[in-house]
Amino acid sequence: MSKAFQFKQFKIEQDKCAMKIGTDGVLLGAWASLENQPFSILDIGAGTGVIALMLAQRSFAELIDALEIEENAYEQCVDNFENSDWGDRLFCYHAALDEFAEEMEGETYDLIISNPPFYDENFTSTEENRNLARFTEALPFEDLVKYAAQLLAEKGKFCTIIPHKNEEEFIQLASKEKLFPQKITRVRGHKNSPIKRSLLQFGFEQTTFETSELTIEIDRHVYTEDYKSLVKDFYLKM
């Protein structure tokens, strides 16, 4: 049984979730821009609900919806929301993205966020739930981008984290939906390691976008100042 993960202002139970708390989700939840002071937020593929909870802590958004297709993860997400201080602002839907988008026709969100599944190397684990959480076929990038564009308000932001090797492809897919990069942060685990992840922010407005780099560790468990200042409001030991 996987023990609960305690953040500074909330706790995440994760024993029913195939995908446990990981650096990617926390990075995205801390990095996503709130500069347009979103009233409504949607977290696509919520898992434990950690990103939605981080955004509830960081923002004054009155409506924070989450979407989770896998039943156990959905139930756990609902519990984590209810056990937090922001239960009245958080709601999780048990549905696939295409169904949800159809259902919500005409409704839009000011901020859409997703830490999508992305192991597409031809490998599937024996545990079906984990597969669903880990593999791109459960939520292909094309679908993610298409429905994010459909559900995003005119001046809204769409933020995601993906493998760095897929960055170009993802930007191309987004441009077909008239979504353009506005901010990119490329992440490496260690100063000498290659860039592994790309944090991407999109919007319908084509602007000159800023790019930056973030290094997580200087040494094993010795974190960079940049990383610490990004996640200090969440991790107990930062």
C-alpha positions as CSV (number, residue, x, y, z in Angstrom):
1,M,0.0,0.0,0.0
2,S,1.4,3.4,-1.0
3,K,1.5,5.8,1.8
4,A,-0.1,9.2,1.7
5,F,2.0,12.1,0.4
6,Q,1.9,15.2,2.7
7,F,2.3,18.6,1.1
8,K,2.4,21.8,3.1
9,Q,-1.3,22.6,2.8
10,F,-2.9,19.3,1.7
11,K,-2.5,15.6,1.7
12,I,-2.7,13.1,-1.2
13,E,-3.8,9.5,-0.8
14,Q,-2.4,7.5,-3.7
15,D,-2.9,3.9,-2.8
16,K,-5.6,3.4,-5.5
17,C,-3.8,5.3,-8.2
18,A,-1.5,3.6,-10.8
19,M,0.5,6.8,-11.2
20,K,1.9,8.1,-8.0
21,I,3.0,11.6,-7.2
22,G,5.9,12.5,-9.4
23,T,8.1,15.5,-10.2
24,D,6.3,16.2,-13.5
25,G,2.9,16.9,-12.0
26,V,4.4,19.0,-9.2
27,L,6.5,21.0,-11.6
28,L,3.5,21.7,-13.8
29,G,1.2,22.6,-10.9
30,A,3.8,25.1,-9.6
31,W,4.9,26.5,-13.0
32,A,1.5,27.0,-14.7
33,S,0.9,30.7,-15.2
34,L,-1.9,32.4,-13.2
35,E,-1.2,35.8,-14.6
36,N,-4.7,36.0,-16.3
37,Q,-6.3,35.3,-12.8
38,P,-8.4,32.4,-14.1
39,F,-11.9,32.1,-12.8
40,S,-12.2,28.5,-14.2
41,I,-9.6,25.8,-14.5
42,L,-9.7,22.3,-16.0
43,D,-7.2,19.5,-15.2
44,I,-7.3,16.8,-17.9
45,G,-6.2,13.4,-16.7
46,A,-6.2,14.4,-13.0
47,G,-4.8,11.1,-11.5
48,T,-4.6,11.8,-7.7
49,G,-5.8,15.4,-8.2
50,V,-2.4,16.9,-7.2
51,I,-2.2,19.5,-9.9
52,A,-5.8,20.7,-9.3
53,L,-5.1,20.9,-5.6
54,M,-1.9,22.9,-6.2
55,L,-3.8,25.3,-8.4
56,A,-6.6,25.6,-5.7
57,Q,-3.8,26.6,-3.2
58,R,-2.2,29.0,-5.7
59,S,-5.2,30.8,-7.1
60,F,-8.6,32.3,-6.4
61,A,-10.3,30.3,-9.2
62,E,-13.8,29.6,-8.2
63,L,-14.3,26.6,-10.4
64,I,-11.6,23.9,-10.7
65,D,-12.8,20.9,-12.6
66,A,-10.8,17.7,-13.1
67,L,-11.3,14.9,-15.5
68,E,-10.2,11.3,-14.9
69,I,-11.2,8.2,-16.9
70,E,-9.7,5.4,-14.7
71,E,-12.2,4.5,-12.0
72,N,-9.9,3.9,-9.1
73,A,-8.0,7.1,-9.8
74,Y,-11.3,9.0,-10.2
75,E,-12.5,7.8,-6.7
76,Q,-9.2,8.7,-5.1
77,C,-9.2,12.1,-6.7
78,V,-12.7,12.8,-5.4
79,D,-11.6,11.8,-1.9
80,N,-8.5,13.9,-2.0
81,F,-10.6,16.9,-3.1
82,E,-13.1,16.4,-0.4
83,N,-10.4,16.1,2.3
84,S,-8.8,19.3,1.3
85,D,-9.6,22.9,2.4
86,W,-10.9,23.7,-1.1
87,G,-13.5,21.0,-1.6
88,D,-16.2,23.6,-2.5
89,R,-14.1,24.7,-5.5
90,L,-13.0,21.3,-6.8
91,F,-15.0,18.8,-8.8
92,C,-13.9,15.6,-10.6
93,Y,-15.7,14.1,-13.6
94,H,-15.4,10.4,-14.4
95,A,-15.4,10.6,-18.2
96,A,-13.3,10.4,-21.3
97,L,-12.1,13.7,-22.8
98,D,-14.1,13.4,-26.0
99,E,-17.4,12.7,-24.1
100,F,-16.7,15.5,-21.7
101,A,-16.0,18.0,-24.5
102,E,-19.2,17.0,-26.2
103,E,-21.1,17.4,-22.9
104,M,-19.6,20.8,-22.2
105,E,-20.3,22.2,-25.6
106,G,-20.0,26.0,-25.5
107,E,-18.5,26.0,-22.0
108,T,-14.9,27.2,-21.8
109,Y,-12.1,27.4,-19.2
110,D,-9.6,30.2,-18.5
111,L,-6.8,27.7,-17.8
112,I,-6.5,24.1,-19.0
113,I,-3.7,22.0,-17.6
114,S,-2.6,18.4,-18.4
115,N,0.2,16.1,-17.4
116,P,-0.6,13.6,-20.1
117,P,0.5,10.0,-20.3
118,F,3.5,9.6,-22.6
119,Y,5.2,6.3,-22.7
120,D,4.7,5.4,-26.2
121,E,7.7,3.2,-26.6
122,N,6.3,-0.2,-27.7
123,F,6.1,-1.5,-24.2
124,T,3.0,-2.2,-22.1
125,S,3.1,-3.3,-18.5
126,T,0.9,-6.1,-17.3
127,E,-1.1,-3.8,-15.0
128,E,-3.9,-2.3,-17.1
129,N,-4.5,0.7,-14.9
130,R,-0.9,1.7,-15.0
131,N,-0.9,1.3,-18.7
132,L,-3.8,3.6,-19.0
133,A,-2.0,6.2,-16.9
134,R,1.3,5.8,-18.7
135,F,0.6,5.4,-22.3
136,T,-0.1,7.9,-25.0
137,E,-2.7,5.7,-26.6
138,A,-5.0,6.4,-23.6
139,L,-4.8,10.2,-24.5
140,P,-3.1,10.8,-27.8
141,F,-1.4,14.2,-28.1
142,E,-3.7,15.0,-31.1
143,D,-6.8,14.5,-29.0
144,L,-5.4,16.5,-26.0
145,V,-4.6,19.5,-28.2
146,K,-7.9,19.3,-30.2
147,Y,-10.1,19.2,-27.1
148,A,-8.0,21.7,-25.2
149,A,-8.5,24.2,-28.0
150,Q,-12.2,23.5,-28.0
151,L,-12.6,24.0,-24.3
152,L,-10.2,27.0,-23.9
153,A,-11.5,30.5,-23.5
154,E,-10.5,33.1,-26.1
155,K,-7.8,34.6,-23.8
156,G,-7.2,31.3,-21.9
157,K,-3.9,29.5,-21.3
158,F,-3.2,25.8,-21.9
159,C,-0.2,24.3,-20.0
160,T,1.3,20.9,-20.2
161,I,4.5,18.9,-19.6
162,I,5.8,16.4,-22.1
163,P,9.0,14.6,-23.0
164,H,11.4,17.1,-24.6
165,K,11.8,14.8,-27.6
166,N,8.1,15.4,-28.5
167,E,8.3,19.2,-28.1
168,E,8.4,20.1,-31.8
169,E,5.7,17.6,-32.8
170,F,3.5,18.9,-30.0
171,I,3.9,22.5,-31.1
172,Q,3.1,21.5,-34.7
173,L,-0.1,19.7,-33.5
174,A,-1.1,22.7,-31.4
175,S,-0.6,25.2,-34.3
176,K,-3.1,23.2,-36.4
177,E,-5.7,24.1,-33.7
178,K,-4.5,27.7,-33.7
179,L,-2.8,27.3,-30.3
180,F,0.6,29.0,-30.2
181,P,3.5,28.6,-27.7
182,Q,3.7,31.5,-25.2
183,K,6.2,30.2,-22.7
184,I,8.6,27.2,-22.7
185,T,10.7,25.9,-19.9
186,R,13.0,23.0,-20.6
187,V,13.9,20.8,-17.7
188,R,17.0,18.8,-16.9
189,G,17.3,16.6,-13.8
190,H,21.0,17.4,-13.2
191,K,23.3,20.1,-14.6
192,N,25.2,17.5,-16.6
193,S,22.2,15.5,-17.8
194,P,20.3,16.1,-21.1
195,I,17.0,18.1,-21.2
196,K,14.3,15.6,-20.4
197,R,11.0,17.5,-20.2
198,S,9.4,20.6,-21.8
199,L,6.9,22.7,-19.9
200,L,4.7,24.4,-22.5
201,Q,2.2,27.2,-22.3
202,F,-0.1,27.9,-25.2
203,G,-2.7,30.4,-26.1
204,F,-4.7,31.6,-29.2
205,E,-2.6,34.7,-29.4
206,Q,0.6,34.5,-31.5
207,T,3.3,36.2,-29.5
208,T,7.1,36.1,-29.3
209,F,7.5,33.5,-26.6
210,E,10.0,33.3,-23.8
211,T,12.1,30.2,-23.3
212,S,14.1,29.2,-20.2
213,E,15.8,26.3,-18.6
214,L,15.3,24.7,-15.2
215,T,17.8,22.3,-13.6
216,I,16.4,20.3,-10.6
217,E,19.4,18.9,-8.8
218,I,23.0,20.0,-8.3
219,D,23.7,16.7,-6.6
220,R,21.6,13.8,-5.3
221,H,18.9,15.5,-3.1
222,V,20.7,18.8,-3.4
223,Y,18.3,21.1,-5.2
224,T,19.0,24.2,-7.3
225,E,17.7,27.6,-6.0
226,D,15.5,27.9,-9.1
227,Y,13.8,24.6,-8.4
228,K,13.4,25.3,-4.6
229,S,11.8,28.7,-5.2
230,L,9.4,27.1,-7.7
231,V,8.2,24.3,-5.3
232,K,8.8,25.7,-1.9
233,D,5.1,26.5,-1.2
234,F,4.3,22.8,-1.6
235,Y,7.1,20.4,-0.4
236,L,7.5,20.1,3.3
237,K,11.3,19.9,3.2
238,M,11.9,22.9,0.9
